Amino acid sequence: HYERLLAKLLAVSEESVAKEIEKKKRTTGFVKTTEPIEQKDLANRDVLESYLIALVLQTKLVPKELESKDFSNRNFSTIYQLTEKLATDKIDLAELQSIVPTEMESIFDELTLQELPSEILKDEDKIRGEIETCTKRLKGLNLRARLKALTLSIKQAEISKENDKLDLLEKEFNQLSKNLTALTKEK
């Protein structure tokens, strides 16, 4: 009875709720809350992306500065892309679930059931702040990855003496460095 109500409230399948309850029972012997995600864990890209998309789905808030291309995980990117299509400011989870591809339903259910820190979920300002912080971290990781790739391209252009290409790559590198600096100053 409660599983059905919870599934309906969360807009996920009853099977997903039952599976999560069983998983908690198996790992701990009883259902209890998990520890909140630590800040150091958010340095891991996969954990950060999962946490951010779960935060967006569960709070139903769509940040304007976040884009589906910011996610390296294809499933998260697709789910967020669907979220962007449906929502202007708030997400309707039932409607979103109805358009999630079948192969991603279990991922969607896990994200909507992922436990998030309760102290953040109590206040909309804290929620928005947490989403903004995670979005900036993700964008920073993306900028760093692009800078790293550009460094290799610059080295290759120097070796092959492609001066025109080198100039373009250095300009892009400088612009991305400025963007990263601006992003870190905003924090």
Residue frames relative to the residue before (quaternion, step in Angstrom):
aa qw qx qy qz dx dy dz
H 1.0000 0.0000 0.0000 0.0000 0.00 0.00 0.00
Y 0.7148 0.4360 -0.2560 0.4830 3.60 0.80 -1.00
E 0.6060 0.5507 -0.3540 0.4518 3.56 1.07 -0.70
R 0.6467 0.5178 -0.3144 0.4634 3.59 0.97 -0.86
L 0.6636 0.5001 -0.3030 0.4666 3.59 0.93 -0.89
L 0.6595 0.5074 -0.2998 0.4667 3.54 0.96 -0.91
A 0.6420 0.5212 -0.3180 0.4637 3.59 0.96 -0.86
K 0.6617 0.4952 -0.3033 0.4743 3.57 0.95 -0.86
L 0.6584 0.5199 -0.3017 0.4530 3.57 0.94 -0.89
L 0.7451 0.3939 -0.2043 0.4979 3.57 0.99 -0.87
A 0.3590 -0.7539 0.4698 0.2862 3.57 1.32 -0.15
V 0.5183 0.5651 -0.4539 0.4538 3.55 0.90 1.04
S 0.6227 -0.5483 0.3916 0.3979 3.57 -1.23 0.23
E 0.5988 -0.5602 0.4344 0.3728 3.55 -1.22 0.56
E 0.6021 0.5795 -0.3409 0.4306 3.56 1.10 -0.77
S 0.6572 0.5125 -0.3080 0.4589 3.60 0.99 -0.84
V 0.6399 0.5088 -0.3242 0.4760 3.57 0.99 -0.81
A 0.6625 0.5061 -0.3036 0.4613 3.57 0.90 -0.93
K 0.6436 0.5291 -0.3146 0.4549 3.57 1.00 -0.86
E 0.6644 0.4955 -0.3052 0.4689 3.61 0.94 -0.86
I 0.6385 0.5152 -0.3275 0.4686 3.59 0.99 -0.78
E 0.6613 0.4983 -0.3030 0.4717 3.58 0.93 -0.87
K 0.6277 0.5338 -0.3368 0.4558 3.58 0.99 -0.80
K 0.6528 0.5014 -0.3093 0.4762 3.60 0.98 -0.82
K 0.6512 0.5186 -0.3192 0.4530 3.57 0.95 -0.84
R 0.6722 0.5107 -0.2965 0.4464 3.60 0.94 -0.91
T 0.7300 0.4476 -0.2590 0.4469 3.59 0.87 -0.89
T 0.8103 0.2611 -0.1314 0.5080 3.59 1.03 -0.64
G 0.5073 -0.6312 0.4394 0.3887 3.56 1.20 -0.35
F 0.7730 0.0054 -0.0152 0.6342 3.57 1.25 -0.31
V 0.5677 -0.5928 0.4411 0.3629 3.54 -1.24 0.34
K 0.1620 0.7636 -0.6121 0.1265 3.56 -0.79 1.01
T 0.5885 -0.5739 0.4179 0.3869 3.54 -1.19 0.32
T 0.4087 -0.6856 0.5386 0.2698 3.54 -1.15 0.58
E 0.6121 -0.5305 0.4225 0.4066 3.50 -1.27 0.25
P 0.5364 -0.6180 0.4480 0.3601 3.59 -1.01 0.66
I 0.5824 -0.5692 0.4420 0.3762 3.53 -1.20 0.52
E 0.3691 -0.7411 0.5235 0.2011 3.54 -0.77 1.06
Q 0.6343 -0.5470 0.3957 0.3767 3.55 -1.21 0.58
K 0.6489 0.5300 -0.3273 0.4369 3.59 0.97 -0.82
D 0.6184 0.5519 -0.3381 0.4457 3.59 1.15 -0.62
L 0.6292 0.5603 -0.3293 0.4263 3.57 1.15 -0.60
A 0.5165 0.6059 -0.4297 0.4260 3.59 1.26 -0.03
N 0.5978 0.5265 -0.3509 0.4922 3.58 1.23 -0.45
R 0.4905 -0.7126 0.4235 0.2686 3.58 -0.57 1.20
D 0.6698 0.5042 -0.3105 0.4482 3.61 0.86 -0.92
V 0.6564 0.4987 -0.3049 0.4769 3.57 0.96 -0.90
L 0.6510 0.5237 -0.3095 0.4540 3.58 0.94 -0.89
E 0.6760 0.4884 -0.2997 0.4633 3.59 0.85 -0.94
S 0.6528 0.5105 -0.3091 0.4665 3.58 0.93 -0.89
Y 0.6609 0.5080 -0.2954 0.4668 3.57 0.91 -0.95
L 0.6798 0.5012 -0.2939 0.4475 3.58 0.87 -0.94
I 0.6907 0.4580 -0.2959 0.4750 3.60 0.82 -0.91
A 0.6175 0.5265 -0.3416 0.4741 3.61 1.08 -0.67
L 0.6354 0.5308 -0.3130 0.4653 3.57 1.01 -0.84
V 0.6591 0.5021 -0.3003 0.4726 3.57 0.93 -0.90
L 0.6952 0.4808 -0.2848 0.4522 3.59 0.83 -0.96
Q 0.7265 0.4567 -0.2599 0.4427 3.57 0.82 -0.97
T 0.7158 0.4053 -0.2599 0.5058 3.58 1.05 -0.64
K 0.3366 -0.7849 0.4487 0.2632 3.56 1.37 -0.27
L 0.5091 0.6225 -0.4263 0.4141 3.57 1.21 0.55
V 0.1916 -0.7902 0.5759 0.0852 3.57 -0.80 1.01
P 0.2698 -0.7767 0.5441 0.1670 3.61 -0.46 1.14
K 0.4758 -0.7046 0.4568 0.2617 3.56 -0.87 0.96
E 0.6904 0.5032 -0.2794 0.4381 3.60 1.08 -0.69
L 0.6196 0.5320 -0.3425 0.4645 3.59 1.26 -0.23
E 0.0983 -0.7886 0.6061 0.0338 3.57 -1.02 0.86
S 0.6196 -0.5599 0.3922 0.3857 3.56 -1.16 0.54
K 0.6324 0.5481 -0.3372 0.4312 3.61 1.08 -0.62
D 0.5454 0.6214 -0.3972 0.3982 3.61 1.24 -0.25
F 0.6588 0.5005 -0.3023 0.4734 3.59 1.20 -0.49
S 0.3238 -0.7390 0.5551 0.2023 3.58 -0.90 0.90
N 0.6131 0.5184 -0.3404 0.4893 3.58 1.20 -0.53
R 0.4522 -0.7289 0.4501 0.2483 3.57 -0.55 1.20
N 0.6506 0.5222 -0.3218 0.4477 3.61 0.97 -0.81
F 0.6584 0.4917 -0.3074 0.4798 3.58 0.94 -0.87
S 0.6301 0.5436 -0.3208 0.4523 3.55 1.02 -0.84
T 0.6693 0.4962 -0.2927 0.4691 3.58 0.92 -0.91
I 0.6578 0.5016 -0.3088 0.4694 3.58 0.91 -0.90
Y 0.6721 0.4800 -0.3103 0.4707 3.57 0.93 -0.81
Q 0.6052 0.5522 -0.3472 0.4563 3.58 1.07 -0.72
L 0.6480 0.4958 -0.3093 0.4885 3.60 0.99 -0.80
T 0.6204 0.5463 -0.3270 0.4580 3.56 1.07 -0.78
E 0.6539 0.5175 -0.3039 0.4607 3.57 0.97 -0.90
K 0.6420 0.5402 -0.3239 0.4371 3.58 1.00 -0.80
L 0.7403 0.4423 -0.2248 0.4535 3.57 0.95 -0.91
A 0.7997 0.3717 -0.1505 0.4468 3.53 0.84 -0.99
T 0.2671 -0.7002 0.6302 0.2030 3.47 -1.25 0.55
D 0.8037 -0.0257 0.0266 0.5939 3.57 0.89 -0.92
K 0.7844 0.1851 -0.0895 0.5851 3.58 1.05 -0.76
I 0.3788 -0.7309 0.5329 0.1956 3.56 -1.13 0.76
D 0.2402 -0.7041 0.6455 0.1729 3.56 -1.14 0.72
L 0.3281 -0.7982 0.4722 0.1798 3.59 -0.16 1.31
A 0.6357 0.5278 -0.3454 0.4450 3.59 0.96 -0.75
E 0.6605 0.4873 -0.3044 0.4834 3.57 0.95 -0.83
L 0.6446 0.5188 -0.3194 0.4618 3.58 0.98 -0.85
Q 0.6513 0.5222 -0.3201 0.4479 3.59 0.90 -0.88
S 0.6478 0.5442 -0.3248 0.4227 3.58 1.03 -0.72
I 0.7482 0.3687 -0.2272 0.5026 3.62 1.15 -0.43
V 0.4547 0.6618 -0.4636 0.3746 3.60 1.27 0.04
P 0.5008 -0.6592 0.4629 0.3167 3.61 -0.82 0.94
T 0.6443 -0.5693 0.3640 0.3581 3.55 -1.07 0.83
E 0.6867 0.4981 -0.2951 0.4396 3.60 0.90 -0.89
M 0.7121 0.4220 -0.2580 0.4983 3.61 1.23 -0.28
E 0.3924 0.7523 -0.4651 0.2523 3.59 1.23 0.00
S 0.6698 0.4941 -0.3169 0.4548 3.60 0.91 -0.85
I 0.6283 0.5172 -0.3334 0.4760 3.59 1.06 -0.72
F 0.6368 0.5281 -0.3139 0.4659 3.56 0.97 -0.91
D 0.6631 0.5054 -0.3001 0.4636 3.58 0.92 -0.93
E 0.6484 0.5124 -0.3204 0.4630 3.60 0.95 -0.85
L 0.6606 0.5093 -0.3081 0.4575 3.59 0.96 -0.83
T 0.6972 0.4595 -0.2842 0.4712 3.58 0.95 -0.80
L 0.7079 0.4151 -0.2564 0.5107 3.58 1.25 -0.35
Q 0.4343 0.7076 -0.4616 0.3125 3.61 1.25 -0.17
E 0.4241 -0.7159 0.4947 0.2510 3.55 -0.87 0.94
L 0.1212 -0.7851 0.6068 0.0276 3.52 -0.93 1.01
P 0.6325 -0.5496 0.3728 0.3986 3.61 -1.14 0.54
S 0.4406 -0.7367 0.4521 0.2426 3.57 -0.63 1.14
E 0.6176 0.5630 -0.3642 0.4111 3.62 1.04 -0.64
I 0.6413 0.5001 -0.3219 0.4848 3.59 1.17 -0.52
L 0.6890 0.5217 -0.2786 0.4190 3.57 0.94 -0.92
K 0.5911 0.6069 -0.3576 0.3929 3.59 1.21 -0.33
D 0.7924 0.2565 -0.1009 0.5442 3.59 1.14 -0.59
E 0.4444 -0.7222 0.4590 0.2649 3.60 -0.64 1.09
D 0.6165 0.5380 -0.3544 0.4527 3.61 1.06 -0.63
K 0.6456 0.5026 -0.3125 0.4827 3.59 1.03 -0.79
I 0.6197 0.5401 -0.3356 0.4601 3.57 1.03 -0.80
R 0.6789 0.4842 -0.2879 0.4709 3.57 0.82 -1.01
G 0.6422 0.5243 -0.3143 0.4625 3.59 1.03 -0.79
E 0.6596 0.5041 -0.2984 0.4709 3.57 0.98 -0.86
I 0.6417 0.5057 -0.3199 0.4797 3.59 0.98 -0.83
E 0.6570 0.5111 -0.3078 0.4608 3.59 0.95 -0.87
T 0.6496 0.5159 -0.3104 0.4642 3.59 0.95 -0.87
C 0.6839 0.4784 -0.2852 0.4713 3.58 0.88 -0.93
T 0.6216 0.5363 -0.3357 0.4618 3.57 1.04 -0.76
K 0.6596 0.4985 -0.3055 0.4722 3.58 0.94 -0.86
R 0.6361 0.5214 -0.3330 0.4612 3.59 0.99 -0.79
L 0.6627 0.5028 -0.3017 0.4657 3.56 0.95 -0.90
K 0.6544 0.4942 -0.3116 0.4800 3.59 0.94 -0.84
G 0.6259 0.5338 -0.3281 0.4643 3.59 1.08 -0.72
L 0.6393 0.5119 -0.3176 0.4778 3.57 1.00 -0.82
N 0.6491 0.5161 -0.3123 0.4635 3.58 1.00 -0.82
L 0.6524 0.5048 -0.3125 0.4711 3.58 0.97 -0.85
R 0.6551 0.5118 -0.3171 0.4565 3.59 0.93 -0.85
A 0.6451 0.5137 -0.3166 0.4686 3.58 1.00 -0.82
R 0.6602 0.4921 -0.3071 0.4771 3.59 0.97 -0.83
L 0.6327 0.5222 -0.3308 0.4664 3.62 1.01 -0.76
K 0.6369 0.5272 -0.3231 0.4605 3.57 1.00 -0.80
A 0.6613 0.4926 -0.2981 0.4809 3.58 0.97 -0.87
L 0.6442 0.5194 -0.3196 0.4616 3.58 1.02 -0.78
T 0.5984 0.5661 -0.3569 0.4406 3.58 1.04 -0.73
L 0.6587 0.4940 -0.3027 0.4801 3.58 0.96 -0.85
S 0.6540 0.5117 -0.3102 0.4630 3.59 0.96 -0.86
I 0.6304 0.5295 -0.3253 0.4652 3.57 1.04 -0.79
K 0.6487 0.5136 -0.3148 0.4650 3.57 0.94 -0.87
Q 0.6592 0.5021 -0.3063 0.4685 3.57 0.96 -0.85
A 0.6530 0.5060 -0.3133 0.4684 3.60 0.99 -0.81
E 0.6259 0.5282 -0.3348 0.4661 3.60 1.08 -0.72
I 0.6621 0.5125 -0.3003 0.4570 3.58 0.94 -0.94
S 0.7521 0.3766 -0.2101 0.4983 3.58 0.90 -0.91
K 0.3947 -0.7668 0.4320 0.2639 3.58 1.37 0.16
E 0.3252 0.7157 -0.5321 0.3146 3.57 0.93 0.99
N 0.1857 -0.8548 0.4767 0.0869 3.56 0.28 1.30
D 0.6388 0.5217 -0.3383 0.4532 3.61 0.97 -0.76
K 0.6623 0.4932 -0.2851 0.4867 3.54 0.95 -0.94
L 0.6296 0.5506 -0.3208 0.4443 3.55 1.01 -0.85
D 0.6489 0.5197 -0.3148 0.4579 3.59 0.94 -0.87
L 0.6637 0.5023 -0.3007 0.4656 3.58 0.92 -0.89
L 0.6656 0.5054 -0.2972 0.4619 3.56 0.95 -0.89
E 0.6570 0.5049 -0.3088 0.4671 3.58 0.98 -0.81
K 0.6260 0.5209 -0.3388 0.4712 3.60 1.04 -0.73
E 0.6574 0.4989 -0.3055 0.4750 3.57 0.94 -0.89
F 0.6313 0.5350 -0.3228 0.4594 3.58 1.01 -0.86
N 0.6684 0.5010 -0.2991 0.4613 3.59 0.90 -0.92
Q 0.6547 0.5110 -0.3126 0.4611 3.59 0.98 -0.85
L 0.6697 0.4892 -0.2969 0.4732 3.57 0.93 -0.88
S 0.6119 0.5394 -0.3428 0.4660 3.59 1.08 -0.69
K 0.6445 0.5077 -0.3150 0.4771 3.58 1.00 -0.82
N 0.6445 0.5247 -0.3168 0.4570 3.57 0.99 -0.85
L 0.6555 0.5045 -0.3052 0.4719 3.58 1.00 -0.85
T 0.6374 0.5212 -0.3224 0.4670 3.57 0.98 -0.83
A 0.6569 0.5013 -0.3051 0.4734 3.59 0.93 -0.88
L 0.6497 0.5241 -0.3126 0.4534 3.57 0.97 -0.84
T 0.6894 0.4655 -0.2851 0.4761 3.61 0.92 -0.85
K 0.6232 0.5276 -0.3486 0.4601 3.61 1.11 -0.53
E 0.6112 0.5702 -0.3416 0.4296 3.59 1.14 -0.66
K 0.5867 0.5891 -0.3775 0.4077 3.59 1.06 -0.69
